[in-house]
């Protein structure tokens, strides 16, 4: 029986996906808070253009971080699929019947 390969990657992919969704929500929440605070910021030294550009830049920055986390989680899942596919090809070239890579839940 084969030993599980990359057994912790699905867990870390799920953690990154949850983190990405939390960051997506945070991007919108922080932007809303910045918009609410904008009048008090504009009363100070910042002009309207600077306040709006700071809000948009902050939103895009938070959104970019969330997208990178989501892409990383999908990349981990692709890595698992590539490894499984390579094992399937290696088994077929050896003339053996393909044996699925056991997952943590299937370990005995």
LOSETI-871964 format. One line per field, with one value per atom (N, C-alpha, C): residue number from 1; atom name; x, y, z. Coordinates in pm, 1 decimal. Each point is the difference from the previous one (the first is absolute). Example, Ala and Ser with C-alpha at 12.3 -4.5 7.8 and 13.67 -1.06 7.14 Angstrom:
BEGIN
resi: c(1_1_1_2_2_2);
name: c(N_CA_C_N_CA_C);
x: c(1319.0_-89.0_90.0_-35.0_82.0_-77.0);
y: c(-569.0_119.0_120.0_105.0_119.0_109.0);
z: c(780.0_0.0_0.0_-72.0_6.0_73.0);
This chain:
BEGIN
resi: c(1_1_1_2_2_2_3_3_3_4_4_4_5_5_5_6_6_6_7_7_7_8_8_8_9_9_9_10_10_10_11_11_11_12_12_12_13_13_13_14_14_14_15_15_15_16_16_16_17_17_17_18_18_18_19_19_19_20_20_20_21_21_21_22_22_22_23_23_23_24_24_24_25_25_25_26_26_26_27_27_27_28_28_28_29_29_29_30_30_30_31_31_31_32_32_32_33_33_33_34_34_34_35_35_35_36_36_36_37_37_37_38_38_38_39_39_39_40_40_40_41_41_41_42_42_42_43_43_43_44_44_44_45_45_45_46_46_46_47_47_47_48_48_48_49_49_49_50_50_50_51_51_51_52_52_52_53_53_53_54_54_54_55_55_55_56_56_56_57_57_57_58_58_58_59_59_59_60_60_60_61_61_61_62_62_62_63_63_63_64_64_64_65_65_65_66_66_66_67_67_67_68_68_68_69_69_69_70_70_70_71_71_71_72_72_72_73_73_73_74_74_74_75_75_75_76_76_76_77_77_77_78_78_78_79_79_79_80_80_80_81_81_81_82_82_82_83_83_83_84_84_84_85_85_85_86_86_86_87_87_87_88_88_88_89_89_89_90_90_90_91_91_91_92_92_92_93_93_93_94_94_94_95_95_95_96_96_96_97_97_97_98_98_98_99_99_99_100_100_100_101_101_101_102_102_102_103_103_103_104_104_104_105_105_105_106_106_106_107_107_107_108_108_108);
name: c(N_CA_C_N_CA_C_N_CA_C_N_CA_C_N_CA_C_N_CA_C_N_CA_C_N_CA_C_N_CA_C_N_CA_C_N_CA_C_N_CA_C_N_CA_C_N_CA_C_N_CA_C_N_CA_C_N_CA_C_N_CA_C_N_CA_C_N_CA_C_N_CA_C_N_CA_C_N_CA_C_N_CA_C_N_CA_C_N_CA_C_N_CA_C_N_CA_C_N_CA_C_N_CA_C_N_CA_C_N_CA_C_N_CA_C_N_CA_C_N_CA_C_N_CA_C_N_CA_C_N_CA_C_N_CA_C_N_CA_C_N_CA_C_N_CA_C_N_CA_C_N_CA_C_N_CA_C_N_CA_C_N_CA_C_N_CA_C_N_CA_C_N_CA_C_N_CA_C_N_CA_C_N_CA_C_N_CA_C_N_CA_C_N_CA_C_N_CA_C_N_CA_C_N_CA_C_N_CA_C_N_CA_C_N_CA_C_N_CA_C_N_CA_C_N_CA_C_N_CA_C_N_CA_C_N_CA_C_N_CA_C_N_CA_C_N_CA_C_N_CA_C_N_CA_C_N_CA_C_N_CA_C_N_CA_C_N_CA_C_N_CA_C_N_CA_C_N_CA_C_N_CA_C_N_CA_C_N_CA_C_N_CA_C_N_CA_C_N_CA_C_N_CA_C_N_CA_C_N_CA_C_N_CA_C_N_CA_C_N_CA_C_N_CA_C_N_CA_C_N_CA_C_N_CA_C_N_CA_C_N_CA_C_N_CA_C_N_CA_C_N_CA_C_N_CA_C_N_CA_C_N_CA_C_N_CA_C_N_CA_C_N_CA_C_N_CA_C);
x: c(83.9_-83.9_88.0_-40.2_76.7_-19.3_105.0_-12.2_-61.1_-73.9_-60.9_107.8_-15.0_91.8_-70.6_75.0_-52.8_-129.7_-0.6_-123.8_-47.5_89.0_-43.3_-38.0_26.7_-29.8_-148.5_-91.1_-141.2_-41.3_56.2_-29.8_47.6_125.4_54.7_-69.8_-45.4_-76.8_-132.1_-63.4_-125.0_23.7_109.8_32.1_22.7_75.0_23.7_-128.0_-87.9_-127.4_-85.2_-7.5_-76.0_62.4_133.0_69.5_-28.1_-3.3_-28.0_-139.8_-98.8_-135.7_-10.8_70.6_1.6_62.5_106.8_64.4_-88.0_-78.0_-95.6_-100.7_-53.9_-95.7_67.4_123.3_71.7_25.3_24.9_22.0_-121.5_-119.3_-120.7_-30.8_23.8_-25.9_94.0_127.0_94.7_-27.8_-44.8_-36.0_-122.4_-97.9_-118.1_37.8_87.2_44.2_78.0_78.8_74.6_-92.5_-106.5_-96.2_-73.0_-33.3_-67.1_92.7_129.8_96.2_45.3_-33.4_50.2_-32.2_-120.5_-25.9_92.6_30.9_89.8_143.0_36.0_132.4_8.8_-105.2_1.4_-4.0_-54.2_-1.2_141.7_87.5_139.9_75.8_114.0_88.8_-22.7_-63.0_-13.1_-110.0_24.5_-102.2_-89.9_-105.4_-94.2_68.8_83.9_68.4_92.9_73.1_89.7_-77.8_-109.7_-81.1_-56.2_-53.8_-56.0_109.9_114.1_108.1_53.4_2.5_43.3_-99.2_-128.0_-102.6_8.3_13.4_6.9_127.1_111.5_126.3_-6.8_-58.5_-14.2_-88.2_-110.0_-88.8_70.8_70.6_69.8_111.7_66.9_105.6_-58.3_-107.9_-63.1_-56.8_-55.7_-54.5_110.1_113.9_111.7_52.2_9.5_44.3_-97.8_-129.4_-100.2_9.4_22.0_10.7_124.1_110.8_122.0_-21.5_-69.6_-28.1_-88.9_-98.9_-88.3_75.5_85.8_80.7_94.8_57.4_89.9_-75.3_-122.3_-76.5_-34.8_-35.0_-28.7_127.0_113.2_126.1_34.7_-29.6_23.7_-87.4_-125.0_-88.6_45.4_51.6_52.6_121.3_85.0_117.3_-41.5_-103.0_-49.4_-51.0_-75.8_-53.1_111.2_102.4_111.9_73.6_20.5_69.1_-82.2_-129.5_-86.8_0.3_-2.6_0.9_133.5_109.5_131.0_8.7_-56.0_-1.7_-82.9_-111.5_-86.1_73.2_70.3_75.7_113.3_71.2_109.8_-51.7_-114.7_-57.2_-40.8_-57.4_-42.6_120.5_109.5_120.4_67.1_-12.6_56.0_-88.1_-120.0_-93.0_-77.1_8.6_-72.6_-136.8_-89.4_-129.4_19.8_-68.1_16.7_-53.2_82.1_-40.0_-8.7_-113.9_-18.7_87.6_45.1_76.4_-92.7_32.8_-90.1_0.8_-111.9_-14.3_8.8_8.3_9.6_-118.4_-118.8_-119.6_-1.0_82.4_2.8_112.3_85.0_112.5_-50.4_72.0_-40.1_103.9);
y: c(-118.5_118.5_124.3_97.3_123.4_85.6_71.1_93.3_130.3_68.9_125.6_102.8_61.5_106.1_133.2_94.3_134.7_-0.6_-72.6_-18.1_126.5_93.4_122.5_111.1_-14.8_107.0_33.6_-97.3_39.2_85.5_-29.7_80.4_143.2_16.1_134.5_74.5_-70.8_64.1_53.5_-77.8_45.5_119.9_-2.3_112.8_126.6_-13.0_115.9_51.2_-92.1_41.9_77.0_-48.1_71.1_136.6_4.2_126.6_96.6_-50.5_85.4_59.9_-80.4_53.4_100.8_-24.1_97.6_130.5_-10.1_120.2_72.3_-74.8_64.2_82.6_-57.6_73.2_120.5_-20.1_110.7_114.8_-31.2_104.9_91.8_-58.5_80.7_72.0_-67.2_63.2_117.5_-18.4_109.5_116.1_-30.1_107.1_76.1_-72.6_66.5_87.2_-50.9_80.4_122.8_-13.6_114.2_105.2_-45.2_94.2_74.2_-70.4_64.3_102.1_-32.4_91.4_110.5_-6.9_95.7_145.4_33.6_141.6_53.6_-82.0_48.1_11.9_-84.4_9.2_126.1_25.1_117.3_129.4_-2.5_119.8_37.2_-97.2_25.0_53.1_-57.0_51.5_-62.4_-116.5_-68.8_60.3_4.3_46.0_-117.1_29.2_-104.6_-101.6_46.4_-89.6_-94.6_52.5_-85.8_-99.5_42.8_-90.8_-113.2_33.1_-103.1_-92.6_55.6_-85.7_-90.4_48.5_-85.0_-112.9_29.2_-103.6_-105.3_43.6_-94.1_-83.0_62.4_-72.9_-104.4_35.7_-94.5_-118.2_28.4_-106.7_-93.5_55.4_-83.8_-81.0_57.4_-71.8_-120.3_21.4_-109.7_-105.2_44.9_-92.6_-84.1_60.1_-72.9_-107.5_30.3_-99.2_-117.5_28.6_-106.4_-86.9_62.0_-76.3_-88.7_50.1_-80.8_-120.8_18.5_-112.8_-103.4_45.8_-92.5_-74.6_68.0_-64.7_-102.6_31.2_-95.0_-126.1_15.8_-119.3_-85.2_63.4_-76.0_-66.2_65.8_-57.4_-127.1_-1.8_-121.9_-114.8_30.9_-105.4_-50.2_89.2_-41.1_-89.9_33.2_-83.5_-142.1_-13.0_-132.6_-75.8_68.0_-65.0_-41.4_82.9_-35.1_-123.0_-7.6_-115.6_-126.6_8.8_-116.7_-44.3_97.2_-32.0_-63.8_50.3_-58.3_-143.2_-26.4_-137.7_-91.3_52.1_-80.6_-35.4_95.0_-25.6_-99.3_16.5_-91.6_-142.4_-15.1_-133.5_-61.4_81.4_-55.4_-36.8_74.8_-34.1_-126.5_-26.5_-122.6_-120.3_25.5_-108.7_-42.9_78.0_-30.9_68.3_-54.7_65.1_122.2_108.0_124.9_-12.5_45.5_0.2_145.1_39.0_138.4_30.3_124.4_43.2_8.0_-70.5_3.7_138.6_41.7_125.7_-29.0_103.5_-19.2_-75.9_24.2_-66.8_-149.2_-40.9_-139.5_-78.9_63.2_-71.1_-104.2_-112.0_-103.5_-16.3);
z: c(0.0_0.0_0.0_-74.0_-9.0_124.4_31.6_111.6_-50.8_83.0_-44.5_-33.8_-113.7_-40.9_19.7_47.9_17.8_80.6_107.5_75.4_69.3_25.8_68.9_-96.9_-129.5_-94.2_-12.1_0.4_-4.6_120.2_116.1_119.0_-19.0_-47.4_-16.8_-113.1_-100.9_-106.2_54.6_87.0_60.8_92.1_74.4_87.6_-82.4_-109.6_-85.9_-64.5_-37.1_-60.2_100.1_122.6_103.6_26.9_7.5_20.3_-114.7_-122.4_-115.3_8.5_38.8_11.1_114.0_108.2_109.5_-48.6_-77.6_-52.6_-101.8_-79.1_-90.3_79.3_105.9_83.4_63.9_48.0_63.3_-97.4_-126.8_-99.8_-8.9_-0.2_-9.1_130.9_113.1_129.6_22.7_-28.3_21.7_-94.8_-121.5_-92.2_50.3_51.2_54.7_119.7_85.6_114.3_-44.9_-104.2_-52.2_-58.6_-66.4_-56.2_111.8_106.9_113.4_65.9_5.5_62.0_-93.9_-127.1_-98.9_33.6_46.1_32.3_109.3_98.9_104.7_-52.0_-96.2_-60.4_-84.8_-77.0_-86.6_79.8_120.9_83.4_41.7_-2.3_33.6_-119.9_-25.2_-103.3_-137.5_-5.9_-128.3_-85.5_-129.9_-92.9_-36.0_-72.7_-41.5_-90.9_-89.0_-93.5_75.9_95.9_78.5_84.2_57.2_82.2_-85.1_-117.3_-88.1_-50.5_-37.7_-48.8_111.3_123.7_112.3_24.0_-11.0_19.8_-110.2_-125.2_-113.4_8.1_34.0_11.4_110.8_112.9_110.6_-40.5_-69.7_-44.6_-97.1_-97.6_-97.8_64.7_97.3_71.7_74.5_72.4_73.8_-95.2_-110.6_-98.4_-63.4_-28.9_-58.2_94.6_128.0_98.1_4.9_-4.0_2.1_-124.9_-114.3_-124.7_1.9_52.0_8.4_91.4_111.5_89.8_-69.0_-76.0_-71.0_-109.8_-70.2_-105.1_61.7_114.8_66.6_41.5_49.8_40.1_-121.2_-111.4_-121.5_-53.6_15.3_-44.0_75.4_129.1_78.3_-49.2_-33.3_-50.4_-137.3_-81.9_-130.6_18.8_96.1_28.2_38.1_80.8_39.1_-122.8_-85.2_-120.2_-95.9_-12.9_-88.3_51.1_129.9_57.4_-21.2_20.8_-19.0_-147.3_-89.2_-142.9_-40.2_54.4_-30.7_51.7_115.3_52.0_-90.0_-48.0_-87.3_-128.9_-57.3_-122.6_27.2_110.7_32.8_18.0_65.4_18.2_-134.0_-88.9_-128.8_-87.1_11.6_-77.0_52.2_128.9_57.5_-28.5_-48.2_-26.1_123.3_105.0_122.2_-2.4_80.6_13.9_88.5_-36.1_72.4_141.5_95.2_140.6_44.9_48.9_42.1_121.1_7.0_114.3_120.3_108.4_114.4_65.2_47.7_71.8_149.2_79.6_143.8_57.3_-55.8_51.2_-34.2_-98.5_-43.3_64.3_79.4_60.2_99.5_3.3_94.3_107.3);
